[in-house]
């Protein structure tokens, strides 16, 4: 049986748009090195204002 990992044990990054931290996801396993945005919303807002384009 595989031991479960806690989310705090996974690698994390800071989003290039909203500056929030986000954790590794299995769907990003292949290209974790190129992931820069935490969500589709931040990825679509990247063109307008870098470093604070999305207000929570």
C-alpha positions in Angstrom: 0.0 0.0 0.0 1.3 3.5 -0.9 1.7 5.9 1.9 -0.4 9.1 1.4 1.4 12.4 1.1 0.3 15.6 2.8 -0.2 18.6 0.6 2.4 20.5 2.7 5.0 17.9 1.7 4.5 18.5 -2.1 6.6 21.1 -4.0 5.1 24.5 -4.5 5.6 27.6 -6.5 4.4 31.2 -6.5 2.0 32.3 -9.3 3.4 34.9 -11.7 0.2 36.9 -11.7 -1.5 36.8 -8.3 1.6 36.0 -6.3 -0.2 33.2 -4.3 1.5 29.9 -3.6 0.2 26.8 -5.3 1.1 23.1 -4.8 2.1 20.5 -7.3 -0.7 18.6 -9.0 -0.5 15.2 -10.7 -1.7 16.6 -14.0 1.4 18.9 -14.0 3.8 16.0 -13.3 5.3 16.1 -16.9 5.8 19.8 -17.2 6.2 21.1 -13.6 9.3 23.0 -14.7 7.2 25.2 -17.1 4.2 25.8 -14.9 3.9 29.5 -13.9 0.3 30.1 -13.2 -2.0 28.7 -10.5 -5.2 28.7 -12.6 -6.7 29.3 -16.0 -7.9 32.7 -14.7 -4.3 33.8 -14.0 -3.0 32.4 -17.3 -5.6 34.4 -19.2 -4.8 37.6 -17.2 -1.1 37.3 -17.9 -1.1 39.7 -20.8 -2.6 42.7 -19.1 -0.9 43.3 -15.9 2.0 41.2 -14.7 2.4 40.8 -10.9 -1.0 41.7 -9.6 -3.5 41.5 -12.5 -6.1 39.4 -10.6 -7.6 40.8 -7.4 -9.0 38.1 -5.1 
